[in-house]
Amino acid sequence: MEQNVANEELFIKVVSALDELRPFLHEDGGDLEIVDITPDKTLKIQFVGACGSCSMNNMTFKNGVEDAIKRLVPEIKQVEPVNFTLNK
């Protein structure tokens, strides 16, 4: 039972962090959705709307989303997009 409470609290923290980012994404017709939070604390997200096919989604992810999530929710160890491939 404690694990479920911890998972719910982590989910709420992630949603709160994403809510801080959403106004910037909404300006361009996009948004983010949580796909999964794995047991090893990897957050899997996907860009939706205009952000899903935007040529700038790599930069938005690396310089905005990933940094903000890790700063606001330090329990998250890794952030992975599911609907595009990161340019390394």
N, C-alpha and C positions, 0 to 999 in steps of 0.2 A: 504493500500500500504506500509506503514512504516513497518508493521509486516513482509511482504515478503522480504523487504530489510534486516531487522535484521536477518531473518532466513537464507538468502543467505550469509550474512557476517559470521554468526556462522558456517554454512556449510563449507565455505572457510577456516576458522580457523581450523576446525576439520581435513579437508583434509591436510592442511599444517602440522599439528601435526602428523598425520598418516604417511605422507611422510618422517618424521624424523625417524620413527620406521621401515619403510619398508625394508631398506637395511639389517637389522638384521634378519628379517623374511625371506627375499629372500635367504639368505645364506643357510637356511634349507628347501627351496622349498615351502615356505608358503607366505601368504599375509593376509590382512584385507580388509573387505568391510563394508561400512556404510549401515546399513539396514534402520535406521530411527533416527531422532532427534525429540523427542516428545515435545509437548508444555511445559511440566514441566522440560525441558532441560535434559532429559535422552537420552544418546547416546546408540543406539543399534547397535552392530557390530557383524560380524561373521568372524571367521578364515576360510580361504580357502586354497586349496592346501594341502601340508603336514601338515600344522598347524591345519587343521580341525580335524584330527584324531590323533594328537600327544598326547602322554600320559603326556607331560609337558605343555599342553596348559593352565591349571589352573595357574601354576606358572608364565608362560609368561604373562598371562593376569593380575594377581594381582600385580606382581613385576615390570612389564614393561609397558604394554599398559595402564592400568587404571591410574597408577601414572603419566605417561607422559601426558595423555590427560588432567587430572585434573590440572596439573601444567601449561601446555601450553595453555589450554582453560578453564580458571576458571569459565566461564559461565556455563559449563557443570556440573550439580549437581551429576549425577550418570552415570556409564558406565555399560552396561549389555551385556554379550555375548548371542547370540541367538542359537548357534548351539552346545553348551555343557552346562553342569550344573556345577556351581561353587561349589567347596568343601569349606565349611565354616570352 
